[in-house]
Amino acid sequence: MGLNSPASWSPIEYATPMLLTRPAEWSRRRFPSDKPEHGYPEGMLRLGLPVIGVSDLPRAVEFWTAALNLIADDEWASDGWRTLVGADGTGRVLGLMASTSPIEPYPRIHLDLFVDTAAEQEAEVSRLKELGARDVDWDRYPPNPDFVVLADPDGNRFCVVDLSSAPSGG
């Protein structure tokens, strides 16, 4: 437990999608789970949101909003940034940032997208490919993998994980 943390406070339970760093001119829009009365200690560091570097921002917005049923929000929108929010009003989910960095063939950080069954995994992989995802020639699959590695239209790798086959799954 950190200093001045209530005994009941959990960083995972109260983590809310927020940027860890942002220009001073960006406003901070709050979501219901972001309020101190929900038990989150005011002013403490919290997990932001995953940010994907992309070379074609409009194409990335089109892919990720369709893939995850998200909406491109106007908050902080610029030529180099888009915030994607939950269509159900859950707040910030994913950031897309213009980048000229090369794609990492074996990224240390990536997105895992979950499904509950092998049939769902097969259907979602097919749907994502129709949206522009590509197969990745992944040479690091274990025997009987519970995941499929794909790349978004920019080449960023992500996984579709069948939770029923995962080590902690069904």
PyMOL commands that set and color helices and strands:
alter all, ss='L'
color gray80, all
select helices_A, chain A and resi 32-34+36-38+57-68+118-131
alter helices_A, ss='H'
color red, helices_A
select strands_A, chain A and resi 51-54+70-78+81-86+92-98+111-115+134-135+147-151+157-162
alter strands_A, ss='S'
color yellow, strands_A
deselect
rebuild
show_as cartoon
